[in-house]
Amino acid sequence: MSSTGKPLLDVLRCSPVTRRPIWFMRQAGRYLPEYRKVREQAGSFLELCYNPAAAAEVTVQPLRRFDIDAAILFADILVVPHAMGLDLRFEDGEGPLLGTVRDVQEVNALKQLENSWQLKSICETVALASEGIAKHVAMIGFCGGPWTVACYMIEGKSSDWQFAKLVAYRRESWFIRLIERLVEESVEYLSAQIDAGVEVVQVFDSWAGELTGRLRREFVIAPLSEMTRRLHERHPNVPIILFAKGLGTDHGTLAEASKCAALGIEAELSMSWAAGNIGHEMVLQGNLDPISLLGGEQIAASEAVELAKAIPSYRHIFNLGHGIKVGTAPETIGAVVEAVRNWDRAHASP
Ligand code: 1CP
C-alpha cells in the first residue's frame, strides 16, 4: 500500500511510514493560555462544546504550537447521554453532573441522538475544524466506551463506581439494556462524525480496568467489539483506536476480539512488554506518563526517548497514557515532540 501523506493514517493502515505519528490526549485544554481565552469568551465548558466556531478553534490550537500529526475533535464523552435526554452540567473544579438512569423506565425513556441539536452542533465542529488543518494532519473523532458512559449515567458524577459495578455484578436487565443502547447510539454518533469528515475514531473506555474477569469480557470487550464490527461494516476504511484504560495483560484479548486498528495503552503497562506480547505486530498508542510532563523539559524528553526506544515507529502512535494535566508547561510538550523526532531521525533505517 502506498503512503496516504498522513503519518497517523499510514501507521494505522500498515502503509509505509514517513515518520512516527504524535498527538496528545487532551491536547486542547486549560494548560494552553489560548484555550483559556476562548473558553472564557464562550462561557461554560458545555457552551464551548456546542459552539462550533469556538470548538473548532480550540481543536486546531495545539497544531499551531506543535509539530503533531492529529487534531482531535473538541467535545466530551458525555455529549452522548446529553443528546439522549439527560441533564448535564460541568461545575468548575468538580467535574460533570449528569442526570441518572437506574431502572428500566429510565432506560426506555432515553432518546435516539439522531436529529438532536447536539449531534448537529458536533458535526458542524468537525466540518469547520477539518477545513482548518494542514494536509498531513488527520482528524480524529471520538466517543466514550459503553461501560464508561454507563458509569456516569448510573452514578451521575465522577465516583469510584461502586454502584455501577454492583449493578454489573447483579447483571440487572436494565443495565444490560443500557449497554446495548449505548452501543447503538455510539455507533450512530461516530458514523455521523465520519460523514462530517473525521478520518480516524477513538473510543475512550476510561474505566475499563474497574471491571475484572467475566464482567470485563461481557461489558467492556464484547460491547467495544460489537461497536467495531458495526462501524467496520458501515465505514470499512476508517481505522478505529480502542483505549480501554487499565486492561493491562487483557489488551491482547481486546485486540483479537475487536479487530481494531490500534490499542491505546495506559502508562501503568510497560510499552516494551506490550510491544512484545500484544497481538502480532499490533499498532499501539501511548503511553508516556502525563506526570512526567510536570517534571519539565529535560525529564519529559528523556522519558519520551525511552518510550520511543521500546517500540518501532512503524507500529507506534506516540501519545500519553492519559490526558495532559493542567499545569503542564506548553514548552514541555514542544520538547517531547522534538526529542522523539530527533531520536527517530537518528535511528531511521536507511
Ligand atoms: O474547560 C475545561 O477545563 C473542562 C475540562 C474538560 C475538557 C478540556 C472536560 C471535562 N472535557 C474536556 C474535553 C475532552 N474530554 C476531550 C477533548 C479533546 C482533547 O483531548 O483535546 C476528550 C477526548 C474528552 C474525553 C473525556 N471526557 C473522557 C475520556 C478520556 C479520559 O480523560 O479518561 C472522560 C472520562 C470525560 C469526562 C469528563 N470531562 C470533563 C471532566 C472533568 C470529566 C470527568 C473526568 C473524571 O471523572 O475523572
Residues whose N, C-alpha, C, O or C-beta is under 5 A from the ligand:
A	BS01	1CP	F24 M25 R26 Q27 A28 G29 R30 F45 I72 L73 F74 A75 D76 I77 G95 P96 S158 F204 S206 G323
